[in-house]
Amino acid sequence: METWVWEHVRQLLSNSELLQARYEDGHGDPAVDTREEPERERLRRKLLAVEREVQRLSDAYQAGVIELPELQTRRQRAEDHGQVLRARLHEIEQQQMNRTTELRLVQGLEEFCTSMHSALQNPEYEIKQKVLQLVVDRIGVDEQQLTIRPVIPTGSVKLQTGPQAYRKQRTS
C-alpha cells in the first residue's frame, strides 16, 4: 500500500496539467477575467465626484451659502462615503494582486513538475516522508478502495534534504 500511495503522489507531482486541474478545482482559474476593471473605473469616478463635492461644500461655506454645522455634517458624510469607496477599491486591487500571484504559480507548475519528476524517482525514506506530509491531507482506507486526498501548496515550499536541515531540526 505504501508503494501505491508513493507512486500516486509522485505521478501527481510530476504532472503539471493534473496539478493545475486540482488547483483550479479548489481555487478557480486565476486566468479568468472577472470583469473588475469596469467596477474599478466606476469607483475611481465616484471618488473624484466625492472630492469635487467636498471642494464645492468648502466653496459654499466660504461664500456664505451654508453654515459651519451643515458644512461639517455634509463633509463628514462625503468623507465616509469616500472611505467606503477607497476600501472597496483597495479590495479589488488586492484581489487582482492575488490573482496575478496565483497565475504565476500556475504558470510555474510545468517547471516545478519537471524538477520534481527527476527528484522523486528514487528518494530516500526521509524525503518521501517529507513530501507525503507536505502534499497529503488524508488517506482513507476501506475494504474496497484507498482514497488519497492531496493538498496542493500555494506558497513557497522548500524541501530541505541536506545535513543542515537535519541539524536544524534536531537543535530546535
N, CA, C and O of each residue as an XYZ file, in Angstrom:
688
protein
N       0.822     -1.178      0.000
C       0.000      0.000      0.000
C       0.877      1.257      0.000
O       0.569      2.229     -0.690
N       1.959      1.238      0.766
C       2.864      2.385      0.839
C       3.432      2.710     -0.541
O       3.536      3.876     -0.921
N       3.795      1.675     -1.280
C       4.336      1.857     -2.624
C       3.300      2.481     -3.540
O       3.621      3.363     -4.337
N       2.062      2.029     -3.430
C       0.991      2.564     -4.273
C       0.742      4.038     -3.956
O       0.586      4.847     -4.871
N       0.704      4.392     -2.684
C       0.500      5.790     -2.274
C       1.638      6.652     -2.808
O       1.398      7.715     -3.381
N       2.873      6.199     -2.624
C       4.013      6.968     -3.100
C       3.954      7.160     -4.607
O       4.186      8.263     -5.101
N       3.650      6.111     -5.331
C       3.595      6.202     -6.794
C       2.514      7.191     -7.235
O       2.721      7.966     -8.169
N       1.376      7.163     -6.567
C       0.285      8.101     -6.886
C       0.738      9.547     -6.655
O       0.522     10.403     -7.513
N       1.351      9.822     -5.526
C       1.816     11.181     -5.202
C       2.926     11.600     -6.163
O       2.945     12.743     -6.619
N       3.831     10.707     -6.469
C       4.918     11.023     -7.398
C       4.367     11.390     -8.773
O       4.829     12.351     -9.389
N       3.388     10.637     -9.255
C       2.773     10.953    -10.545
C       2.026     12.285    -10.497
O       2.075     13.066    -11.447
N       1.344     12.536     -9.397
C       0.630     13.802     -9.239
C       1.605     14.972     -9.313
O       1.342     15.957    -10.003
N       2.733     14.869     -8.601
C       3.703     15.957     -8.570
C       4.511     16.074     -9.857
O       5.219     17.061    -10.051
N       4.416     15.095    -10.725
C       5.139     15.129    -11.993
C       4.258     15.567    -13.160
O       4.748     15.715    -14.279
N       2.962     15.775    -12.912
C       2.020     16.073    -13.992
C       1.447     17.476    -13.804
O       0.553     17.678    -12.982
N       1.960     18.446    -14.563
C       1.537     19.840    -14.393
C       0.067     20.043    -14.745
O      -0.612     20.845    -14.103
N      -0.438     19.331    -15.755
C      -1.851     19.501    -16.123
C      -2.771     19.015    -15.002
O      -3.786     19.646    -14.708
N      -2.415     17.906    -14.389
C      -3.217     17.380    -13.285
C      -3.141     18.311    -12.074
O      -4.154     18.559    -11.420
N      -1.951     18.824    -11.772
C      -1.806     19.774    -10.662
C      -2.619     21.038    -10.919
O      -3.280     21.552    -10.017
N      -2.566     21.531    -12.145
C      -3.332     22.737    -12.468
C      -4.825     22.481    -12.327
O      -5.554     23.328    -11.810
N      -5.283     21.326    -12.781
C      -6.705     20.993    -12.654
C      -7.106     20.893    -11.182
O      -8.170     21.381    -10.799
N      -6.270     20.268    -10.357
C      -6.554     20.171     -8.918
C      -6.592     21.550     -8.281
O      -7.460     21.840     -7.457
N      -5.645     22.400     -8.667
C      -5.597     23.747     -8.117
C      -6.862     24.528     -8.506
O      -7.477     25.183     -7.665
N      -7.237     24.450     -9.772
C      -8.416     25.175    -10.242
C      -9.694     24.638     -9.612
O     -10.644     25.392     -9.401
N      -9.728     23.336     -9.309
C     -10.894     22.783     -8.605
C     -11.099     23.479     -7.267
O     -12.230     23.752     -6.863
N      -9.996     23.761     -6.586
C     -10.092     24.373     -5.265
C     -10.132     25.887     -5.273
O     -10.702     26.489     -4.363
N      -9.533     26.530     -6.292
C      -9.408     27.986     -6.288
C     -10.039     28.663     -7.500
O     -10.212     29.882     -7.486
N     -10.381     27.933     -8.524
C     -10.838     28.557     -9.758
C      -9.632     28.899    -10.618
O      -8.493     28.901    -10.150
N      -9.905     29.184    -11.872
C      -8.835     29.504    -12.813
C      -8.420     30.962    -12.630
O      -9.225     31.860    -12.875
N      -7.180     31.217    -12.204
C      -6.764     32.602    -11.980
C      -6.651     33.413    -13.267
O      -6.588     34.641    -13.215
N      -6.625     32.748    -14.416
C      -6.512     33.457    -15.684
C      -7.853     34.019    -16.140
O      -7.898     34.835    -17.060
N      -8.936     33.599    -15.514
C     -10.254     34.066    -15.918
C     -10.422     35.517    -15.501
O     -10.215     35.871    -14.340
N     -10.798     36.351    -16.462
C     -11.028     37.767    -16.186
C     -12.359     37.909    -15.460
O     -13.393     37.458    -15.954
N     -12.332     38.522    -14.312
C     -13.549     38.648    -13.517
C     -14.269     39.976    -13.764
O     -15.215     40.307    -13.049
N     -13.839     40.717    -14.743
C     -14.504     41.969    -15.110
C     -14.512     42.986    -13.973
O     -15.509     43.676    -13.763
N     -13.425     43.078    -13.253
C     -13.335     44.040    -12.164
C     -12.896     45.412    -12.647
O     -13.064     46.399    -11.930
N     -12.343     45.493    -13.837
C     -11.864     46.787    -14.337
C     -13.001     47.803    -14.458
O     -12.812     48.953    -14.062
N     -14.169     47.438    -14.985
C     -15.264     48.435    -15.021
C     -15.656     48.925    -13.628
O     -15.932     50.111    -13.446
N     -15.684     48.028    -12.647
C     -16.026     48.447    -11.294
C     -14.937     49.354    -10.730
O     -15.238     50.332    -10.045
N     -13.698     49.044    -11.007
C     -12.586     49.871    -10.540
C     -12.698     51.291    -11.108
O     -12.517     52.270    -10.384
N     -12.995     51.393    -12.403
C     -13.148     52.711    -13.025
C     -14.357     53.456    -12.453
O     -14.296     54.666    -12.238
N     -15.446     52.739    -12.210
C     -16.640     53.350    -11.623
C     -16.316     53.901    -10.239
O     -16.735     55.007     -9.897
N     -15.574     53.137     -9.445
C     -15.189     53.584     -8.102
C     -14.273     54.807     -8.169
O     -14.405     55.725     -7.359
N     -13.359     54.824     -9.118
C     -12.468     55.986     -9.265
C     -13.261     57.246     -9.634
O     -13.000     58.331     -9.115
N     -14.231     57.084    -10.536
C     -15.068     58.230    -10.912
C     -15.871     58.728     -9.712
O     -15.997     59.934     -9.500
N     -16.413     57.791     -8.928
C     -17.171     58.186     -7.748
C     -16.283     58.901     -6.726
O     -16.708     59.873     -6.102
N     -15.048     58.414     -6.559
C     -14.119     59.082     -5.641
C     -13.817     60.510     -6.090
O     -13.750     61.424     -5.269
N     -13.635     60.693     -7.394
C     -13.417     62.048     -7.906
C     -14.637     62.920     -7.641
O     -14.499     64.091     -7.287
N     -15.833     62.354     -7.811
C     -17.058     63.104     -7.545
C     -17.147     63.489     -6.072
O     -17.575     64.596     -5.746
N     -16.752     62.593     -5.188
C     -16.773     62.891     -3.748
C     -15.789     64.019     -3.438
O     -16.104     64.926     -2.667
N     -14.602     63.964     -4.038
C     -13.614     65.024     -3.823
C     -14.135     66.368     -4.324
O     -13.945     67.395     -3.671
N     -14.795     66.361     -5.488
C     -15.384     67.606     -6.012
C     -16.487     68.114     -5.091
O     -16.618     69.318     -4.873
N     -17.285     67.180     -4.546
C     -18.358     67.568     -3.625
C     -17.791     68.239     -2.381
O     -18.314     69.261     -1.936
N     -16.733     67.678     -1.821
C     -16.107     68.275     -0.638
C     -15.583     69.668     -0.983
O     -15.714     70.598     -0.188
N     -14.992     69.811     -2.165
C     -14.485     71.120     -2.581
C     -15.638     72.121     -2.752
O     -15.525     73.276     -2.344
N     -16.749     71.669     -3.359
C     -17.912     72.556     -3.534
C     -18.486     72.976     -2.184
O     -18.898     74.122     -2.004
N     -18.510     72.027     -1.226
C     -19.012     72.368      0.102
C     -18.133     73.443      0.757
O     -18.642     74.378      1.375
N     -16.834     73.301      0.616
C     -15.917     74.314      1.172
C     -16.136     75.661      0.494
O     -16.163     76.700      1.154
N     -16.292     75.636     -0.831
C     -16.548     76.870     -1.565
C     -17.865     77.509     -1.111
O     -17.944     78.726     -0.939
N     -18.902     76.675     -0.917
C     -20.207     77.191     -0.481
C     -20.101     77.817      0.906
O     -20.725     78.844      1.174
N     -19.325     77.212      1.776
C     -19.144     77.770      3.118
C     -18.406     79.108      3.044
O     -18.783     80.073      3.708
N     -17.360     79.151      2.235
C     -16.586     80.387      2.105
C     -17.419     81.513      1.486
O     -17.207     82.689      1.784
N     -18.354     81.146      0.634
C     -19.229     82.146      0.005
C     -20.392     82.523      0.916
O     -21.166     83.422      0.590
N     -20.520     81.848      2.047
C     -21.580     82.157      2.996
C     -22.919     81.539      2.643
O     -23.946     81.942      3.189
N     -22.928     80.558      1.730
C     -24.169     79.909      1.316
C     -24.638     78.899      2.364
O     -25.840     78.732      2.569
N     -23.697     78.225      3.028
C     -24.060     77.266      4.086
C     -23.326     77.619      5.374
O     -22.274     78.259      5.359
N     -23.902     77.191      6.470
C     -23.315     77.444      7.787
C     -22.322     76.327      8.147
O     -22.320     75.268      7.518
N     -21.494     76.567      9.146
C     -20.465     75.622      9.573
C     -21.027     74.261      9.983
O     -20.478     73.244      9.558
N     -22.102     74.186     10.792
C     -22.615     72.856     11.168
C     -23.063     72.024      9.957
O     -22.837     70.815      9.909
N     -23.692     72.678      8.991
C     -24.110     71.959      7.780
C     -22.897     71.505      6.981
O     -22.873     70.389      6.463
N     -21.883     72.373      6.879
C     -20.642     72.000      6.188
C     -20.024     70.772      6.837
O     -19.642     69.828      6.145
N     -19.924     70.780      8.163
C     -19.300     69.667      8.873
C     -20.085     68.370      8.657
O     -19.489     67.324      8.402
N     -21.405     68.432      8.758
C     -22.243     67.239      8.591
C     -22.123     66.679      7.180
O     -21.893     65.483      7.001
N     -22.276     67.530      6.193
C     -22.244     67.070      4.800
C     -20.840     66.614      4.395
O     -20.676     65.652      3.646
N     -19.849     67.316      4.900
C     -18.471     66.922      4.588
C     -18.150     65.564      5.203
O     -17.529     64.725      4.551
N     -18.569     65.332      6.462
C     -18.324     64.038      7.114
C     -19.002     62.912      6.341
O     -18.423     61.842      6.151
N     -20.240     63.164      5.894
C     -20.968     62.156      5.117
C     -20.214     61.831      3.818
O     -20.070     60.666      3.450
N     -19.739     62.874      3.135
C     -18.997     62.679      1.884
C     -17.686     61.924      2.141
O     -17.322     61.027      1.381
N     -16.991     62.290      3.203
C     -15.728     61.615      3.508
C     -15.950     60.161      3.922
O     -15.141     59.296      3.585
N     -17.022     59.883      4.639
C     -17.351     58.496      4.994
C     -17.630     57.674      3.739
O     -17.177     56.537      3.611
N     -18.383     58.269      2.820
C     -18.680     57.585      1.558
C     -17.383     57.335      0.777
O     -17.198     56.263      0.201
N     -16.498     58.322      0.763
C     -15.215     58.168      0.085
C     -14.374     57.070      0.705
O     -13.675     56.340      0.003
N     -14.443     56.956      2.016
C     -13.689     55.910      2.712
C     -14.202     54.520      2.315
O     -13.412     53.596      2.123
N     -15.520     54.376      2.194
C     -16.104     53.096      1.763
C     -15.660     52.779      0.336
O     -15.303     51.642      0.031
N     -15.684     53.787     -0.534
C     -15.261     53.581     -1.923
C     -13.781     53.190     -1.998
O     -13.411     52.298     -2.761
N     -12.939     53.860     -1.204
C     -11.500     53.528     -1.200
C     -11.257     52.119     -0.677
O     -10.384     51.409     -1.176
N     -12.025     51.714      0.323
C     -11.869     50.358      0.869
C     -12.214     49.318     -0.194
O     -11.509     48.320     -0.341
N     -13.296     49.551     -0.932
C     -13.697     48.605     -1.996
C     -12.650     48.594     -3.109
O     -12.317     47.532     -3.636
N     -12.140     49.751     -3.463
C     -11.106     49.839     -4.495
C      -9.850     49.087     -4.054
O      -9.235     48.379     -4.851
N      -9.474     49.242     -2.792
C      -8.315     48.509     -2.254
C      -8.572     46.998     -2.310
O      -7.677     46.226     -2.653
N      -9.787     46.586     -1.976
C     -10.138     45.164     -2.014
C     -10.009     44.604     -3.428
O      -9.487     43.505     -3.615
N     -10.477     45.348     -4.416
C     -10.376     44.913     -5.814
C      -8.916     44.824     -6.233
O      -8.520     43.865     -6.896
N      -8.115     45.808     -5.855
C      -6.692     45.785     -6.212
C      -5.973     44.622     -5.533
O      -5.079     44.018     -6.124
N      -6.356     44.304     -4.296
C      -5.760     43.166     -3.591
C      -6.130     41.856     -4.285
O      -5.295     40.963     -4.426
N      -7.386     41.748     -4.716
C      -7.816     40.545     -5.433
C      -7.036     40.397     -6.736
O      -6.658     39.288     -7.113
N      -6.796     41.510     -7.422
C      -6.023     41.471     -8.664
C      -4.594     41.019     -8.401
O      -4.047     40.222     -9.163
N      -3.979     41.521     -7.326
C      -2.615     41.095     -6.982
C      -2.590     39.613     -6.629
O      -1.668     38.900     -7.026
N      -3.587     39.141     -5.890
C      -3.666     37.717     -5.544
C      -3.815     36.875     -6.797
O      -3.182     35.826     -6.921
N      -4.656     37.332     -7.736
C      -4.861     36.582     -8.970
C      -3.573     36.550     -9.790
O      -3.266     35.533    -10.412
N      -2.818     37.645     -9.800
C      -1.546     37.680    -10.519
C      -0.563     36.688     -9.900
O       0.147     35.983    -10.617
N      -0.523     36.637     -8.579
C       0.352     35.689     -7.888
C      -0.059     34.256     -8.212
O       0.791     33.409     -8.487
N      -1.354     33.990     -8.179
C      -1.841     32.647     -8.493
C      -1.519     32.273     -9.932
O      -1.166     31.127    -10.214
N      -1.639     33.231    -10.841
C      -1.343     32.967    -12.246
C       0.126     32.606    -12.420
O       0.460     31.693    -13.175
N       1.007     33.326    -11.716
C       2.435     32.982    -11.767
C       2.675     31.578    -11.227
O       3.484     30.824    -11.770
N       1.969     31.235    -10.157
C       2.106     29.904     -9.568
C       1.701     28.831    -10.575
O       2.420     27.851    -10.768
N       0.559     29.018    -11.209
C       0.070     28.035    -12.180
C       1.020     27.948    -13.366
O       1.275     26.857    -13.876
N       1.547     29.089    -13.811
C       2.481     29.075    -14.943
C       3.797     28.395    -14.579
O       4.477     27.864    -15.457
N       4.166     28.403    -13.299
C       5.404     27.764    -12.860
C       5.262     26.275    -12.599
O       6.243     25.609    -12.269
N       4.039     25.738    -12.742
C       3.830     24.316    -12.463
C       4.630     23.404    -13.389
O       5.120     22.360    -12.961
N       4.760     23.791    -14.638
C       5.497     22.966    -15.599
C       6.937     22.777    -15.142
O       7.451     21.658    -15.127
N       7.583     23.873    -14.771
C       8.965     23.807    -14.295
C       9.058     23.004    -12.998
O       9.968     22.194    -12.822
N       8.100     23.239    -12.088
C       8.067     22.514    -10.827
C       7.959     21.011    -11.081
O       8.695     20.223    -10.488
N       7.053     20.624    -11.952
C       6.841     19.196    -12.220
C       8.062     18.556    -12.871
O       8.395     17.410    -12.568
N       8.721     19.274    -13.746
C       9.930     18.744    -14.377
C      11.004     18.489    -13.325
O      11.654     17.444    -13.332
N      11.186     19.457    -12.414
C      12.213     19.269    -11.382
C      11.808     18.171    -10.403
O      12.660     17.411     -9.944
N      10.526     18.077    -10.080
C      10.058     17.060     -9.133
C      10.161     15.658     -9.729
O      10.459     14.699     -9.017
N       9.919     15.539    -11.014
C       9.934     14.223    -11.655
C      11.279     13.525    -11.432
O      11.313     12.360    -11.036
N      12.369     14.221    -11.681
C      13.676     13.585    -11.507
C      14.041     13.449    -10.026
O      14.671     12.471     -9.625
N      13.639     14.442     -9.211
C      13.991     14.402     -7.789
C      13.262     13.287     -7.038
O      13.747     12.827     -6.004
N      12.125     12.852     -7.533
C      11.314     11.866     -6.820
C      11.401     10.458     -7.407
O      10.575      9.607     -7.075
N      12.371     10.197     -8.263
C      12.493      8.864     -8.854
C      12.836      7.807     -7.814
O      12.110      6.821     -7.685
N      13.905      7.982     -7.082
C      14.317      7.033     -6.059
C      14.800      7.771     -4.813
O      15.971      7.657     -4.451
N      13.938      8.510     -4.162
C      14.396      9.278     -2.999
C      14.551      8.394     -1.763
O      14.048      7.273     -1.702
N      15.259      8.937     -0.795
C      15.411      8.244      0.481
C      14.075      8.294      1.221
O      13.184      9.078      0.892
N      13.970      7.437      2.224
C      12.732      7.333      3.003
C      12.335      8.679      3.627
O      11.158      9.038      3.621
N      13.309      9.421      4.164
C      13.030     10.702      4.815
C      12.445     11.704      3.831
O      11.558     12.483      4.182
N      12.943     11.681      2.598
C      12.425     12.595      1.571
C      10.984     12.230      1.249
O      10.118     13.100      1.158
N      10.735     10.944      1.079
C       9.355     10.510      0.811
C       8.432     10.971      1.929
O       7.336     11.470      1.677
N       8.877     10.804      3.139
C       8.063     11.166      4.300
C       7.755     12.667      4.289
O       6.611     13.060      4.517
N       8.754     13.502      4.029
C       8.539     14.945      3.984
C       7.584     15.336      2.863
O       6.706     16.178      3.054
N       7.754     14.729      1.708
C       6.883     15.040      0.575
C       5.445     14.634      0.887
O       4.510     15.389      0.622
N       5.275     13.453      1.444
C       3.918     12.995      1.777
C       3.276     13.894      2.830
O       2.083     14.184      2.744
N       4.039     14.333      3.812
C       3.499     15.239      4.828
C       3.105     16.577      4.218
O       2.161     17.219      4.678
N       3.813     16.990      3.201
C       3.556     18.261      2.556
C       2.313     18.231      1.674
O       1.541     19.189      1.656
N       2.117     17.135      0.942
C       1.062     17.152     -0.084
C      -0.116     16.220      0.172
O      -1.063     16.211     -0.614
N      -0.087     15.444      1.238
C      -1.211     14.546      1.503
C      -1.953     15.033      2.740
O      -1.392     15.109      3.833
N      -3.219     15.360      2.545
C      -4.048     15.810      3.654
C      -4.567     14.609      4.428
O      -4.537     14.581      5.659
N      -5.044     13.613      3.681
C      -5.631     12.456      4.346
C      -5.585     11.245      3.413
O      -5.687     11.370      2.192
N      -5.429     10.081      4.020
C      -5.503      8.815      3.289
C      -6.607      8.012      3.948
O      -6.579      7.751      5.150
N      -7.573      7.627      3.140
C      -8.682      6.830      3.658
C      -8.607      5.416      3.113
O      -8.341      5.209      1.929
N      -8.842      4.447      3.984
C      -8.781      3.045      3.578
C     -10.073      2.368      4.023
O     -10.465      2.450      5.187
N     -10.725      1.699      3.079
C     -11.848      0.843      3.458
C     -11.669     -0.490      2.747
O     -10.636     -0.722      2.120
N     -12.635     -1.344      2.834
C     -12.489     -2.701      2.287
C     -12.286     -2.719      0.777
O     -11.622     -3.610      0.248
N     -12.852     -1.741      0.088
C     -12.843     -1.763     -1.373
C     -11.808     -0.838     -2.029
O     -11.338     -1.104     -3.136
N     -11.462      0.247     -1.333
C     -10.597      1.214     -2.020
C      -9.698      1.997     -1.056
O      -9.892      2.014      0.159
N      -8.719      2.635     -1.667
C      -7.800      3.519     -0.969
C      -8.021      4.906     -1.553
O      -7.951      5.079     -2.770
N      -8.286      5.893     -0.710
C      -8.544      7.250     -1.174
C      -7.460      8.166     -0.629
O      -7.199      8.194      0.574
N      -6.832      8.912     -1.529
C      -5.787      9.851     -1.141
C      -6.319     11.248     -1.417
O      -6.729     11.558     -2.536
N      -6.308     12.089     -0.388
C      -6.754     13.474     -0.553
C      -5.518     14.361     -0.536
O      -4.965     14.631      0.530
N      -5.076     14.822     -1.717
C      -3.875     15.651     -1.773
C      -4.173     17.106     -1.451
O      -5.314     17.558     -1.552
N      -3.142     17.827     -1.066
C      -3.189     19.269     -0.865
C      -2.120     19.855     -1.756
O      -0.973     19.408     -1.739
N      -2.490     20.849     -2.531
C      -1.517     21.490     -3.398
C      -1.056     22.767     -2.701
O      -1.828     23.722     -2.603
N       0.190     22.805     -2.214
C       0.681     24.018     -1.550
C       0.706     25.179     -2.525
O       1.122     25.024     -3.672
N       0.259     26.352     -2.068
C       0.227     27.513     -2.951
C       1.323     28.512     -2.630
O       1.571     29.429     -3.413
N       1.971     28.353     -1.511
C       3.043     29.271     -1.145
C       4.381     28.731     -1.579
O       4.469     27.714     -2.268
N       5.414     29.422     -1.169
C       6.766     28.988     -1.470
C       7.105     27.781     -0.593
O       6.944     27.819      0.627
N       7.571     26.724     -1.228
C       7.872     25.494     -0.498
C       9.298     25.085     -0.817
O       9.696     25.039     -1.981
N      10.057     24.792      0.214
C      11.420     24.264      0.027
C      11.508     22.958      0.778
O      11.150     22.865      1.952
N      11.983     21.970      0.088
C      12.172     20.662      0.690
C      13.642     20.547      1.051
O      14.476     20.272      0.188
N      13.967     20.755      2.325
C      15.352     20.723      2.760
C      15.755     19.276      3.023
O      15.139     18.563      3.816
N      16.809     18.875      2.330
C      17.197     17.473      2.431
C      18.622     17.270      2.902
O      19.029     16.145      3.191
N      19.376     18.339      2.981
C      20.794     18.199      3.326
C      21.021     18.028      4.813
O      20.070     18.065      5.594
N      22.273     17.839      5.218
C      22.615     17.658      6.628
C      22.294     18.891      7.462
O      22.016     18.756      8.653
N      22.322     20.102      6.874
C      21.982     21.307      7.625
C      20.538     21.257      8.099
O      20.243     21.645      9.229
N      19.641     20.786      7.250
C      18.222     20.701      7.622
C      18.061     19.746      8.793
O      17.255     19.988      9.691
N      18.831     18.655      8.787
C      18.719     17.675      9.875
C      19.199     18.266     11.188
O      18.570     18.082     12.230
N      20.333     18.985     11.130
C      20.874     19.602     12.333
C      19.927     20.657     12.887
O      19.756     20.742     14.103
N      19.317     21.452     12.043
C      18.393     22.471     12.486
C      17.188     21.854     13.161
O      16.689     22.384     14.153
N      16.717     20.740     12.631
C      15.558     20.087     13.223
C      15.902     19.506     14.575
O      15.086     19.563     15.495
N      17.090     18.949     14.717
C      17.460     18.312     15.981
C      17.704     19.342     17.068
O      17.386     19.092     18.231
N      18.266     20.505     16.716
C      18.578     21.501     17.718
C      17.381     22.372     18.072
O      17.391     23.036     19.109
N      16.370     22.383     17.248
C      15.195     23.230     17.506
C      14.338     22.674     18.595
O      13.312     23.263     18.936
